[in-house]
Amino acid sequence: MEFGFKLTTHGRAVLAACGTLEAPLRLTRVAFGSGRVGEDTDLSDVHELLCYEDEGTIGKRSHEDDRLYLEVQYTNDDRHAGTGGFLLSEFMLYATDPVTGEEGDLAYASLGDYCQSVPGYREGFPASTWTFPITIVVSGEVEVSITTAPGLVTYDDLQAMAQAGMLGIRRRELTIPTEGWGAEEAYGYGWMLELPQQGVAARMAPLLTVLPEGTQAAADCGLAHCLETRDGALRLWARKVPAQPIAASLVLLGDTGWLSGIGGGAPALPPAGAETIGGVMVREGSGLRVDAEGVLCVDAATEEEVAELLAQGSGGETVEGV
């Protein structure tokens, strides 16, 4: 399904009333959800979120000729600590009706196949912000269309950047098994699975996307959108044990601590190997040195130093060829 926005029928009436009364359009709030509309759904007929999750914020806004530019955002900071993780797949923009003075829906957005996995707030981890730029165009006939400015990254774009080394992320295919689950109450779920995963560290932020073939099994067992990274493992929760394995895709973010020491600690860059990109340490007396600009070079003697050394060894006589 394609990603798209549309003014609702109520939103069209609000804009028409603003034009007739020469009243300003008063945006009140934006709310985000995890519901997904059907392929043939007319977005203008959607007047409430299918599955409400949390409130967001309306950021930058400006007006130029017949265009209104604005940004809506969601940030998983401590203000939303009680929300937990969810799959951001829809949002709704609200405005005040200039005739009744009441708040109502203005526009509905469905992310379609571009759902964004939002981890829950975790103390000690930096918050992330999801921003959706919007342009509303109003014609002389009060026909309205809504489009998005560049800014959303598709899965293909994200994968291309990762392969080019532009992002500190790791992606892998994952199968969530039916075995290994234990009864443990947490986050409102009754079952927990600690799934061993090589290369996973507690400092990483996980994003789990259930693949289409696993959607029904995930829904049947009430698989949680939130998960937790441990050193060498993932922790997942569900309302009951899955009846069949669930196909998913795992993206690990935040594995970029090696770029700079955090809190004054030493960098965590892994050591370089014959087939592994990593860090090297230059030891004194090894014949290598690093200059002030971070350039590695061989600490070789200059021609003058070599000539002087050879001259000393030959009793001060000139050595031909030097």
Backbone bond lengths (Angstrom), bond angles and torsions (degrees), N, CA, C in turn:
res aa  C-N    CA-C-N  psi(-1)  N-CA   C-N-CA  omega(-1)  CA-C   N-CA-C  phi
1 M - - - 1.462 - - 1.520 110.00 -
2 E 1.329 116.51 139.30 1.452 121.10 -178.45 1.528 111.43 -75.77
3 F 1.327 115.64 154.05 1.461 123.31 176.62 1.520 108.28 -82.81
4 G 1.341 118.81 128.82 1.460 118.82 -178.26 1.517 113.94 -159.78
5 F 1.346 114.63 159.12 1.461 123.27 176.63 1.533 107.93 -121.41
6 K 1.308 115.12 155.79 1.458 118.14 174.45 1.524 109.20 -159.57
7 L 1.334 115.85 140.15 1.460 119.15 171.85 1.515 108.46 -65.68
8 T 1.320 116.38 138.46 1.458 119.54 174.85 1.528 109.10 -76.39
9 T 1.317 116.64 167.97 1.463 119.61 177.60 1.530 110.44 -61.50
10 H 1.323 116.36 -35.21 1.458 119.68 176.30 1.526 110.26 -68.11
11 G 1.337 116.65 -38.82 1.459 120.43 178.71 1.516 112.46 -63.33
12 R 1.337 116.68 -37.45 1.469 120.21 176.83 1.535 110.41 -62.52
13 A 1.333 115.60 -41.26 1.458 119.63 179.72 1.527 110.83 -65.79
14 V 1.328 117.35 -37.53 1.459 121.02 178.36 1.519 110.61 -63.43
15 L 1.325 117.82 -45.71 1.460 120.95 179.27 1.520 111.60 -64.70
16 A 1.342 116.58 -38.66 1.466 119.83 177.64 1.522 110.86 -63.36
17 A 1.346 116.15 -41.53 1.465 120.25 179.19 1.527 110.79 -65.87
18 C 1.344 116.96 -38.87 1.472 120.12 177.88 1.523 110.41 -61.64
19 G 1.339 116.42 -40.03 1.455 119.79 179.42 1.511 112.26 -68.15
20 T 1.324 116.90 -41.75 1.462 121.31 -178.68 1.525 111.70 -67.43
21 L 1.332 116.55 -43.55 1.463 121.25 -177.08 1.524 112.82 -88.52
22 E 1.343 115.87 -2.00 1.464 121.21 -175.45 1.529 110.55 53.44
23 A 1.327 114.08 41.47 1.469 121.01 -179.94 1.531 109.29 -101.94
24 P 1.326 117.98 148.26 1.468 120.02 178.60 1.523 111.07 -70.72
25 L 1.311 115.69 150.31 1.450 120.96 174.30 1.528 107.73 -80.71
26 R 1.326 117.07 118.46 1.460 121.89 -177.53 1.528 109.55 -105.08
27 L 1.320 115.11 104.47 1.459 120.77 176.18 1.525 108.92 -79.96
28 T 1.312 117.33 135.87 1.463 120.48 -174.92 1.524 113.61 -107.32
29 R 1.323 117.39 -43.75 1.466 118.78 -176.59 1.522 109.92 -168.18
30 V 1.325 114.84 172.07 1.458 121.81 172.86 1.522 107.58 -135.23
31 A 1.314 116.13 137.94 1.463 121.53 179.61 1.525 109.06 -122.43
32 F 1.336 115.82 145.38 1.461 121.72 -177.94 1.526 110.49 -114.62
33 G 1.335 115.59 149.74 1.453 120.25 -179.35 1.510 112.19 -143.91
34 S 1.347 115.21 178.95 1.459 121.42 -177.90 1.525 112.33 -120.51
35 G 1.342 117.09 14.59 1.458 120.04 179.21 1.521 111.98 -82.47
36 R 1.325 115.89 160.18 1.464 120.71 179.66 1.524 108.99 -132.15
37 V 1.329 116.12 123.33 1.461 120.74 -179.60 1.521 109.61 -79.13
38 G 1.336 115.92 162.91 1.453 120.82 178.78 1.512 112.43 -73.13
39 E 1.328 115.87 164.35 1.467 121.99 -177.32 1.523 112.09 -57.93
40 D 1.326 117.68 -37.98 1.465 121.33 -173.37 1.526 113.12 -97.04
41 T 1.323 117.59 10.54 1.459 120.59 -177.74 1.526 111.26 -72.43
42 D 1.328 116.92 132.13 1.463 121.65 173.32 1.529 107.22 -82.69
43 L 1.320 116.77 113.83 1.460 120.32 -174.81 1.519 112.45 -61.41
44 S 1.323 118.09 -23.91 1.467 120.21 179.94 1.525 112.08 -70.00
45 D 1.340 117.34 -16.09 1.462 121.13 179.92 1.529 112.69 -96.07
46 V 1.333 117.43 3.23 1.467 121.21 179.18 1.529 108.20 -93.01
47 H 1.326 116.83 118.81 1.466 120.69 -173.81 1.529 113.62 -115.53
48 E 1.315 117.17 1.97 1.450 121.07 174.08 1.520 109.10 -155.49
49 L 1.317 116.41 154.46 1.457 120.47 179.95 1.522 110.28 -65.08
50 L 1.319 116.16 141.42 1.454 119.62 179.19 1.522 111.63 -69.04
51 C 1.339 116.12 -34.98 1.471 120.44 178.36 1.532 108.30 -145.97
52 Y 1.315 116.16 92.18 1.474 121.76 -177.67 1.518 110.82 -64.27
53 E 1.362 115.67 137.45 1.456 121.06 177.35 1.526 112.20 -119.24
54 D 1.342 117.70 -52.07 1.460 118.97 -174.01 1.527 110.48 -167.27
55 E 1.341 115.21 166.90 1.460 121.82 176.26 1.527 110.21 -87.55
56 G 1.325 116.23 147.82 1.457 121.77 175.08 1.514 109.72 -115.81
57 T 1.308 115.87 -159.34 1.462 120.76 178.97 1.522 109.75 -131.91
58 I 1.323 115.11 153.07 1.460 122.11 174.00 1.514 106.63 -101.15
59 G 1.325 115.94 117.71 1.456 120.27 -174.47 1.511 113.11 -93.36
60 K 1.327 116.31 -127.22 1.459 121.53 -176.40 1.528 110.77 -58.93
61 R 1.323 115.64 142.27 1.472 120.32 174.56 1.516 109.20 -147.98
62 S 1.304 116.13 143.12 1.463 121.44 178.17 1.521 108.81 -153.14
63 H 1.340 115.85 161.11 1.465 121.21 -177.37 1.520 109.03 -130.05
64 E 1.329 115.73 133.11 1.457 120.88 179.09 1.524 108.95 -145.12
65 D 1.333 116.30 116.05 1.467 122.13 -177.24 1.534 109.61 54.32
66 D 1.325 117.24 -118.84 1.464 119.70 -177.15 1.531 112.16 -100.14
67 R 1.319 116.16 20.30 1.465 119.75 -176.85 1.532 111.59 -121.03
68 L 1.314 114.28 136.08 1.460 121.69 174.16 1.527 107.57 -113.67
69 Y 1.329 116.34 121.15 1.459 121.90 179.95 1.531 108.81 -106.15
70 L 1.310 116.79 133.32 1.457 120.04 176.61 1.522 110.18 -154.50
71 E 1.311 115.51 166.03 1.451 122.34 176.86 1.523 109.02 -127.12
72 V 1.318 116.48 137.47 1.464 120.72 171.49 1.523 106.94 -113.34
73 Q 1.324 115.98 145.23 1.463 120.31 -172.21 1.518 111.62 -139.18
74 Y 1.324 114.07 152.66 1.465 120.62 168.72 1.523 107.96 -132.74
75 T 1.337 116.71 131.84 1.456 122.44 -179.49 1.522 109.03 -125.37
76 N 1.332 116.99 127.98 1.470 120.43 -178.89 1.526 110.76 -89.46
77 D 1.345 115.96 58.66 1.465 120.51 179.18 1.523 110.29 -94.40
78 D 1.344 116.48 -170.29 1.462 120.13 -174.32 1.521 113.76 -66.86
79 R 1.337 117.79 -15.95 1.465 119.73 175.51 1.521 111.57 -67.13
80 H 1.337 116.80 -20.07 1.455 121.60 -178.10 1.526 111.02 -117.39
81 A 1.324 115.66 30.86 1.466 120.56 -175.59 1.525 112.25 -60.99
82 G 1.310 117.65 -29.50 1.458 120.15 -177.03 1.510 114.58 -84.97
83 T 1.329 117.72 -4.59 1.462 120.04 -175.67 1.519 112.77 -78.99
84 G 1.322 117.34 -39.82 1.456 120.14 -175.99 1.519 111.04 79.59
85 G 1.314 116.68 179.94 1.457 120.62 -179.39 1.526 111.42 -77.98
86 F 1.304 116.22 152.90 1.460 120.70 176.02 1.518 109.55 -158.80
87 L 1.318 116.19 166.21 1.456 122.54 178.67 1.526 107.97 -96.66
88 L 1.336 116.09 104.28 1.457 121.36 -177.07 1.531 108.80 -72.32
89 S 1.322 116.46 112.01 1.462 119.93 -175.59 1.520 113.41 -132.14
90 E 1.338 117.96 -2.61 1.462 120.53 -179.33 1.524 109.28 -159.03
91 F 1.332 116.68 155.14 1.458 120.38 169.39 1.513 109.53 -153.04
92 M 1.321 114.89 158.09 1.462 120.84 -177.98 1.520 109.56 -132.52
93 L 1.323 114.92 135.43 1.458 122.83 179.31 1.527 108.17 -101.54
94 Y 1.331 115.99 136.91 1.465 120.97 -176.76 1.530 110.35 -118.17
95 A 1.333 115.54 152.27 1.467 121.51 179.88 1.521 109.22 -147.73
96 T 1.343 116.07 164.27 1.463 121.97 179.21 1.525 109.93 -90.16
97 D 1.313 116.79 131.53 1.465 122.38 175.73 1.527 108.02 -74.70
98 P 1.339 120.17 120.38 1.467 121.08 -177.44 1.528 113.80 -67.83
99 V 1.310 116.66 -16.45 1.468 120.27 179.86 1.524 111.13 -84.93
100 T 1.337 116.68 -50.06 1.463 120.83 -176.38 1.525 113.05 -94.34
101 G 1.335 117.15 -20.49 1.458 120.26 -176.37 1.506 113.52 77.04
102 E 1.334 117.52 6.84 1.454 121.45 -178.31 1.529 110.59 -97.86
103 E 1.329 114.48 152.98 1.458 119.58 177.46 1.521 110.13 -80.27
104 G 1.332 115.75 141.41 1.459 120.44 177.56 1.512 110.56 -151.85
105 D 1.327 115.11 170.71 1.463 119.69 -179.63 1.526 110.35 -70.08
106 L 1.327 115.47 140.88 1.463 121.83 178.31 1.524 111.01 -111.10
107 A 1.326 117.38 -46.60 1.460 121.03 -177.82 1.518 109.68 -149.13
108 Y 1.328 114.80 148.75 1.464 120.97 178.31 1.519 108.68 -121.59
109 A 1.324 116.68 140.02 1.463 122.23 179.92 1.521 110.09 -126.10
110 S 1.315 115.51 135.23 1.455 121.99 172.89 1.522 108.40 -118.50
111 L 1.335 117.07 128.50 1.459 120.17 -179.59 1.521 112.30 -80.79
112 G 1.325 117.33 -5.47 1.458 120.41 176.54 1.513 112.34 56.84
113 D 1.335 115.84 -123.95 1.461 121.03 -179.52 1.518 113.11 -84.50
114 Y 1.333 117.45 7.31 1.464 121.21 -176.74 1.530 111.18 -111.75
115 C 1.324 116.79 37.35 1.459 121.44 179.01 1.528 110.09 -57.82
116 Q 1.326 115.29 144.96 1.458 121.77 -178.57 1.531 109.25 -111.15
117 S 1.323 117.11 121.33 1.456 121.54 178.91 1.527 108.91 -79.06
118 V 1.322 116.32 118.48 1.470 121.79 -176.36 1.525 109.33 -107.42
119 P 1.326 118.34 111.93 1.468 119.73 176.71 1.522 110.29 -69.72
120 G 1.310 116.24 152.07 1.452 120.04 175.55 1.516 111.22 -70.84
121 Y 1.323 116.29 161.70 1.470 121.11 178.46 1.521 110.02 -63.17
122 R 1.346 114.81 135.03 1.471 120.31 175.78 1.513 108.47 -132.26
123 E 1.322 115.74 124.02 1.454 120.91 -179.08 1.528 110.43 -59.81
124 G 1.312 116.20 133.36 1.446 120.95 -179.73 1.515 113.77 93.72
125 F 1.339 117.20 -11.41 1.458 120.98 177.47 1.534 108.88 -104.40
126 P 1.331 117.83 140.30 1.465 119.19 178.66 1.525 111.04 -65.70
127 A 1.338 115.51 143.53 1.463 120.53 178.69 1.526 110.00 -73.90
128 S 1.319 116.05 152.03 1.464 122.57 176.00 1.516 109.32 -114.85
129 T 1.333 116.55 149.66 1.460 121.95 -179.47 1.519 109.63 -123.45
130 W 1.335 115.94 130.58 1.460 122.49 175.10 1.524 107.61 -104.19
131 T 1.322 116.76 119.81 1.467 122.32 -175.18 1.525 110.20 -115.48
132 F 1.324 116.03 133.88 1.461 121.96 179.62 1.525 109.07 -124.32
133 P 1.342 118.30 103.24 1.468 120.85 178.31 1.528 110.35 -75.65
134 I 1.316 116.49 138.55 1.466 121.41 -177.86 1.522 109.75 -131.49
135 T 1.333 115.95 143.18 1.459 122.32 172.29 1.516 108.46 -123.65
136 I 1.325 117.17 123.97 1.459 122.11 176.33 1.525 107.63 -105.16
137 V 1.329 115.92 124.66 1.461 121.72 -179.10 1.517 108.62 -113.16
138 V 1.348 116.70 124.93 1.460 121.93 -179.38 1.521 108.50 -113.98
139 S 1.344 117.24 124.12 1.458 120.88 179.71 1.520 110.24 -92.83
140 G 1.330 116.93 178.00 1.459 121.23 -179.73 1.507 112.90 -65.68
141 E 1.335 117.23 -22.39 1.472 120.54 179.04 1.524 111.41 -92.71
142 V 1.318 116.83 12.58 1.456 123.83 -179.63 1.528 110.72 61.86
143 E 1.333 116.25 23.93 1.461 119.95 170.68 1.522 107.23 -81.06
144 V 1.297 116.64 137.59 1.451 120.64 -173.32 1.522 110.59 -126.20
145 S 1.287 115.94 136.29 1.458 120.27 171.71 1.517 107.94 -129.58
146 I 1.324 116.25 152.66 1.455 120.95 -179.77 1.519 107.90 -126.27
147 T 1.300 116.28 129.81 1.456 121.11 178.00 1.514 108.40 -129.07
148 T 1.312 116.65 168.51 1.461 120.63 178.93 1.510 110.21 -110.97
149 A 1.308 114.79 141.49 1.461 119.33 172.27 1.513 108.32 -76.90
150 P 1.345 117.71 161.49 1.464 119.07 178.20 1.525 110.18 -56.72
151 G 1.300 116.73 142.15 1.460 118.93 -179.79 1.509 112.22 163.96
152 L 1.341 117.75 -33.55 1.446 119.46 177.34 1.521 109.70 -77.18
153 V 1.290 116.53 139.03 1.458 121.20 179.12 1.519 108.26 -104.46
154 T 1.316 117.06 125.14 1.452 120.30 176.45 1.515 109.95 -78.84
155 Y 1.313 116.12 167.42 1.459 120.42 178.87 1.527 110.57 -59.49
156 D 1.334 117.29 -42.33 1.465 120.73 -179.83 1.529 111.10 -62.67
157 D 1.347 116.91 -40.68 1.471 120.31 178.11 1.526 110.26 -62.92
158 L 1.332 115.80 -44.06 1.459 120.59 -177.81 1.523 110.94 -63.45
159 Q 1.341 115.28 -42.36 1.458 119.45 179.91 1.527 110.84 -65.26
160 A 1.344 116.87 -40.25 1.462 120.31 179.63 1.518 111.22 -63.25
161 M 1.340 117.31 -41.46 1.462 120.40 178.83 1.516 111.32 -66.67
162 A 1.333 116.17 -36.80 1.465 119.10 179.50 1.524 110.90 -65.98
163 Q 1.337 116.44 -42.93 1.456 120.20 -179.60 1.520 111.54 -66.76
164 A 1.333 116.50 -27.83 1.462 120.46 179.02 1.526 111.91 -83.82
165 G 1.326 116.92 0.57 1.459 119.96 178.99 1.512 113.53 76.99
166 M 1.347 117.33 19.87 1.462 120.49 -177.03 1.520 112.05 -87.80
167 L 1.325 117.88 -14.52 1.459 120.69 -177.79 1.519 109.78 -127.30
168 G 1.332 115.75 146.20 1.451 120.27 175.56 1.512 109.47 -87.64
169 I 1.339 117.41 66.55 1.455 120.57 -178.36 1.521 109.57 -131.37
170 R 1.308 114.29 160.19 1.451 121.21 172.92 1.519 107.32 -131.34
171 R 1.321 116.89 140.29 1.458 120.98 179.37 1.521 109.08 -128.26
172 R 1.324 115.76 141.36 1.455 120.48 177.61 1.519 110.34 -151.74
173 E 1.322 115.78 153.00 1.460 120.79 173.26 1.531 108.01 -77.97
174 L 1.329 116.15 148.16 1.462 120.33 -173.66 1.530 108.94 -142.65
175 T 1.308 116.31 138.97 1.464 121.24 172.42 1.518 108.51 -116.88
176 I 1.311 116.17 119.92 1.462 121.21 179.11 1.525 107.49 -86.34
177 P 1.325 118.61 115.06 1.470 121.08 -172.48 1.526 112.94 -81.21
178 T 1.314 114.22 170.58 1.468 120.45 175.80 1.531 110.98 -90.67
179 E 1.338 116.74 -16.07 1.460 120.51 -179.24 1.529 110.30 -95.39
180 G 1.326 115.45 157.83 1.456 121.13 172.99 1.516 114.89 93.33
181 W 1.319 118.79 -1.95 1.461 121.73 -179.80 1.527 109.68 -77.67
182 G 1.340 115.42 143.50 1.450 120.94 177.37 1.521 110.73 -130.27
183 A 1.315 116.35 148.62 1.464 120.54 179.15 1.523 109.44 -71.00
184 E 1.329 115.99 117.31 1.465 121.21 179.48 1.525 108.90 -157.28
185 E 1.306 117.37 119.58 1.459 122.39 -179.30 1.520 110.65 -77.51
186 A 1.328 116.61 125.36 1.463 122.04 176.65 1.511 108.99 -165.18
187 Y 1.343 115.85 135.72 1.465 121.88 176.19 1.528 113.16 57.09
188 G 1.324 116.88 24.73 1.449 119.90 179.98 1.517 113.93 86.05
189 Y 1.342 117.67 6.10 1.465 122.30 179.58 1.525 108.87 -113.31
190 G 1.335 116.31 151.88 1.456 120.16 -173.98 1.511 115.86 -102.80
191 W 1.353 118.02 -8.74 1.461 120.92 -176.68 1.517 110.10 -130.67
192 M 1.351 115.34 141.11 1.461 120.53 -178.24 1.521 109.70 -131.62
193 L 1.319 115.69 141.64 1.463 122.06 175.99 1.516 109.06 -124.31
194 E 1.330 117.33 125.95 1.459 121.03 171.37 1.529 106.80 -101.86
195 L 1.317 114.80 108.34 1.457 121.81 -172.94 1.525 110.17 -102.78
196 P 1.330 118.69 113.22 1.469 120.42 -180.00 1.528 110.97 -60.14
197 Q 1.336 116.36 134.66 1.458 122.09 -179.58 1.516 108.88 -144.11
198 Q 1.306 116.64 115.14 1.455 121.04 -179.85 1.532 109.98 -67.20
199 G 1.327 116.33 136.51 1.455 121.04 177.53 1.510 115.17 86.89
200 V 1.323 118.46 -2.12 1.461 121.78 178.67 1.526 109.13 -88.30
201 A 1.329 116.67 135.91 1.468 121.55 179.03 1.518 109.82 -125.65
202 A 1.315 115.97 153.90 1.464 120.63 -177.58 1.516 112.27 -61.97
203 R 1.352 117.69 -26.31 1.459 120.67 -177.42 1.532 112.98 -74.83
204 M 1.341 117.30 -10.69 1.462 120.80 -177.31 1.523 110.85 -82.22
205 A 1.338 116.11 148.31 1.463 122.17 174.53 1.527 107.69 -101.47
206 P 1.351 118.22 120.68 1.463 120.15 -175.31 1.534 112.50 -93.03
207 L 1.327 115.67 143.53 1.460 122.72 172.53 1.524 107.24 -125.79
208 L 1.320 116.72 115.31 1.464 121.41 -176.91 1.521 109.81 -109.35
209 T 1.321 116.60 127.36 1.466 122.22 177.12 1.516 108.49 -119.90
210 V 1.317 116.20 121.53 1.463 120.55 176.93 1.523 108.39 -76.10
211 L 1.321 116.47 127.69 1.458 121.20 -179.70 1.537 109.75 -74.45
212 P 1.340 117.01 157.66 1.480 120.08 -175.05 1.516 114.24 -51.06
213 E 1.342 117.08 -39.75 1.459 118.88 -177.74 1.530 112.95 -70.32
214 G 1.334 117.53 -14.34 1.457 120.39 179.64 1.514 114.06 -105.36
215 T 1.344 116.80 0.51 1.469 120.83 -174.43 1.519 113.07 -60.03
216 Q 1.338 117.20 -46.32 1.460 120.34 -176.61 1.522 111.49 -65.94
217 A 1.328 116.51 -42.29 1.470 120.06 179.59 1.523 111.01 -64.52
218 A 1.348 116.85 -37.54 1.464 120.56 178.75 1.526 110.96 -67.03
219 A 1.326 116.19 -40.27 1.465 119.89 179.15 1.525 111.15 -67.56
220 D 1.335 117.15 -39.61 1.471 121.19 -177.93 1.532 112.17 -64.17
221 C 1.340 116.73 -36.13 1.473 119.02 -178.17 1.529 112.50 -93.62
222 G 1.344 117.58 -3.85 1.462 120.13 -179.68 1.509 112.04 67.47
223 L 1.342 116.32 45.34 1.461 120.78 -179.51 1.526 109.78 -62.03
224 A 1.332 117.03 131.84 1.458 121.57 -179.03 1.527 110.23 -73.26
225 H 1.344 115.28 145.83 1.456 119.93 175.56 1.534 110.54 -75.05
226 C 1.324 116.81 -23.49 1.465 119.98 -179.17 1.529 109.92 -88.84
227 L 1.310 116.06 147.41 1.449 122.39 173.13 1.514 108.27 -148.71
228 E 1.315 115.50 167.99 1.464 120.09 -173.03 1.516 109.93 -131.90
229 T 1.338 115.85 138.91 1.457 120.03 175.69 1.522 110.09 -93.81
230 R 1.321 114.81 139.48 1.456 123.12 172.72 1.527 106.40 -123.85
231 D 1.292 117.35 167.89 1.458 119.45 175.11 1.523 109.02 -67.98
232 G 1.337 115.68 107.27 1.457 121.20 178.62 1.511 115.35 85.78
233 A 1.346 117.95 11.81 1.462 118.78 -177.63 1.532 111.56 -160.83
234 L 1.322 114.58 162.98 1.465 123.02 171.56 1.518 108.45 -117.46
235 R 1.321 115.64 145.45 1.455 120.64 173.28 1.519 109.14 -113.78
236 L 1.327 116.20 126.04 1.454 122.22 179.46 1.524 108.81 -123.56
237 W 1.339 115.92 154.90 1.446 121.44 -179.91 1.529 110.51 -128.23
238 A 1.323 116.08 154.19 1.467 121.79 177.49 1.521 108.44 -154.18
239 R 1.321 114.91 162.67 1.470 119.20 179.12 1.532 111.18 -79.22
240 K 1.341 116.47 -25.69 1.459 120.87 173.32 1.525 108.57 -153.01
241 V 1.309 116.73 164.90 1.460 121.17 -177.57 1.524 109.78 -66.36
242 P 1.327 118.86 132.79 1.462 120.54 179.27 1.532 111.41 -59.91
243 A 1.321 115.39 141.31 1.462 119.80 179.49 1.517 111.42 -80.42
244 Q 1.318 117.32 -20.10 1.457 121.28 178.38 1.523 109.14 -149.06
245 P 1.340 118.20 157.47 1.468 120.50 -179.53 1.519 111.50 -58.42
246 I 1.353 115.47 148.00 1.468 121.75 -176.73 1.521 109.13 -115.14
247 A 1.318 116.62 122.31 1.466 121.62 178.20 1.522 109.26 -81.14
248 A 1.320 116.48 132.24 1.459 120.85 -177.36 1.522 110.20 -147.34
249 S 1.318 114.66 169.51 1.464 122.28 175.58 1.519 107.59 -123.73
250 L 1.325 116.87 130.46 1.454 122.34 -177.33 1.519 109.92 -111.97
251 V 1.327 116.41 128.56 1.457 122.14 173.24 1.522 107.75 -117.20
252 L 1.322 116.90 129.36 1.457 122.53 -179.99 1.521 109.10 -107.81
253 L 1.316 116.38 118.88 1.456 122.34 -179.28 1.522 110.15 -106.53
254 G 1.326 114.41 163.44 1.460 119.21 173.26 1.503 113.81 82.18
255 D 1.340 118.36 13.24 1.458 120.41 178.01 1.524 109.71 -88.65
256 T 1.343 116.01 46.11 1.456 120.72 -177.22 1.518 111.59 -122.02
257 G 1.342 116.88 20.40 1.451 119.54 -179.22 1.517 112.83 -62.89
258 W 1.361 116.46 -20.32 1.458 119.42 -179.66 1.512 112.22 -70.80
259 L 1.339 118.56 -14.90 1.455 120.03 -178.18 1.514 111.57 -66.82
260 S 1.317 116.37 -30.37 1.464 119.80 178.13 1.512 108.29 -155.85
261 G 1.319 117.16 148.13 1.453 120.66 177.23 1.512 109.29 -69.07
262 I 1.320 117.84 133.31 1.459 122.11 -178.44 1.517 108.55 -99.21
263 G 1.325 115.95 128.17 1.456 119.97 178.62 1.506 112.88 66.97
264 G 1.355 116.94 26.03 1.448 120.20 178.28 1.509 113.92 82.55
265 G 1.357 117.57 1.94 1.445 119.89 -179.47 1.516 111.71 -78.83
266 A 1.325 115.38 171.64 1.458 120.45 -179.79 1.515 109.84 -74.08
267 P 1.330 118.84 148.12 1.450 121.58 177.39 1.518 111.33 -59.13
268 A 1.327 116.09 150.94 1.458 121.27 -177.90 1.520 112.09 -104.57
269 L 1.342 117.90 25.78 1.448 121.79 179.91 1.524 109.61 -65.78
270 P 1.332 118.39 127.80 1.465 119.56 -179.66 1.515 110.71 -68.45
271 P 1.339 117.97 152.72 1.469 120.18 -179.69 1.518 111.09 -67.27
272 A 1.326 116.39 145.06 1.454 121.50 179.29 1.521 109.82 -72.74
273 G 1.327 115.26 147.86 1.453 121.26 177.26 1.508 110.21 -130.98
274 A 1.320 116.32 -176.06 1.459 120.32 -178.60 1.523 111.69 -61.61
275 E 1.350 116.49 -31.89 1.463 120.27 -179.50 1.524 111.41 -127.11
276 T 1.325 117.31 18.36 1.458 121.76 -176.23 1.518 110.57 -126.88
277 I 1.343 115.96 129.37 1.454 119.92 174.93 1.523 108.48 -77.16
278 G 1.316 117.55 132.52 1.456 120.45 -179.41 1.512 110.99 -170.39
279 G 1.311 116.12 -161.52 1.454 121.19 -176.35 1.523 112.26 -100.36
280 V 1.296 115.77 155.60 1.458 122.11 175.04 1.528 108.12 -127.53
281 M 1.334 116.68 151.26 1.461 121.48 178.36 1.526 108.60 -114.15
282 V 1.315 116.80 128.20 1.461 121.82 -179.29 1.521 108.49 -90.74
283 R 1.324 116.46 118.13 1.460 121.79 -179.61 1.528 110.40 -95.74
284 E 1.312 114.84 144.88 1.458 120.30 179.06 1.523 110.23 -63.95
285 G 1.333 115.64 135.07 1.450 119.96 179.44 1.514 114.00 87.49
286 S 1.341 117.32 2.96 1.461 120.27 -178.87 1.520 112.73 -86.07
287 G 1.350 117.33 -4.92 1.453 120.07 -177.61 1.513 113.16 87.91
288 L 1.342 117.01 3.38 1.460 122.41 177.21 1.518 108.98 -118.83
289 R 1.320 115.55 154.91 1.463 119.28 175.31 1.523 109.05 -150.93
290 V 1.326 115.67 158.23 1.461 122.88 177.58 1.514 107.53 -117.63
291 D 1.355 116.22 124.89 1.460 118.61 -178.21 1.520 111.05 -81.72
292 A 1.334 116.86 -177.32 1.466 122.00 -175.26 1.514 112.87 -63.67
293 E 1.338 117.71 -21.73 1.463 121.68 179.78 1.522 112.37 -94.85
294 G 1.321 116.26 7.30 1.455 119.81 177.84 1.512 114.52 81.59
295 V 1.325 118.47 16.85 1.461 122.35 -179.62 1.520 109.59 -89.47
296 L 1.333 116.55 128.24 1.450 122.08 178.57 1.527 109.60 -87.88
297 C 1.330 116.91 132.00 1.462 120.31 179.65 1.520 109.06 -148.34
298 V 1.345 114.99 164.90 1.468 121.05 177.98 1.525 108.42 -79.16
299 D 1.317 115.63 131.99 1.463 120.72 -179.49 1.531 108.74 -83.21
300 A 1.342 116.60 69.56 1.463 121.90 -175.86 1.527 110.29 -92.13
301 A 1.314 114.82 153.26 1.468 120.01 177.09 1.525 109.87 -74.21
302 T 1.320 116.45 150.35 1.463 121.16 177.15 1.529 109.24 -77.00
303 E 1.332 116.70 166.99 1.465 120.89 178.21 1.523 111.11 -60.34
304 E 1.341 117.30 -38.41 1.464 120.88 179.86 1.520 110.65 -64.66
305 E 1.348 116.06 -40.03 1.465 119.25 -179.54 1.527 110.80 -67.44
306 V 1.339 116.67 -38.57 1.463 120.16 178.74 1.519 110.37 -65.66
307 A 1.332 117.06 -44.74 1.473 121.17 179.98 1.517 110.94 -60.99
308 E 1.340 116.12 -41.55 1.468 119.97 -179.56 1.521 110.43 -65.39
309 L 1.347 116.16 -40.98 1.458 120.10 -179.27 1.530 111.36 -64.60
310 L 1.336 116.39 -42.77 1.458 120.33 -179.83 1.530 111.24 -68.26
311 A 1.330 115.73 -36.22 1.460 119.63 178.55 1.521 111.17 -63.40
312 Q 1.346 114.72 -38.68 1.473 118.79 177.75 1.521 110.91 -64.97
313 G 1.346 116.42 -36.33 1.454 120.13 -178.96 1.507 113.12 -73.95
314 S 1.335 118.16 -20.50 1.450 120.64 -178.29 1.517 112.51 -102.49
315 G 1.315 115.79 16.10 1.462 120.11 179.15 1.517 113.01 73.63
316 G 1.294 117.20 23.17 1.453 121.14 175.90 1.505 113.39 92.65
317 E 1.385 117.31 -3.47 1.442 120.01 178.16 1.526 110.58 -75.87
318 T 1.299 114.46 149.44 1.466 119.15 179.65 1.522 109.33 -73.96
319 V 1.303 115.26 132.49 1.459 120.52 179.81 1.509 108.73 -100.61
320 E 1.313 116.85 121.24 1.451 120.68 -177.77 1.520 109.87 -66.97
321 G 1.332 112.76 146.31 1.472 118.87 178.48 1.499 111.93 88.55
322 V 1.317 119.54 -1.75 1.471 121.62 -179.72 1.516 108.41 -113.95
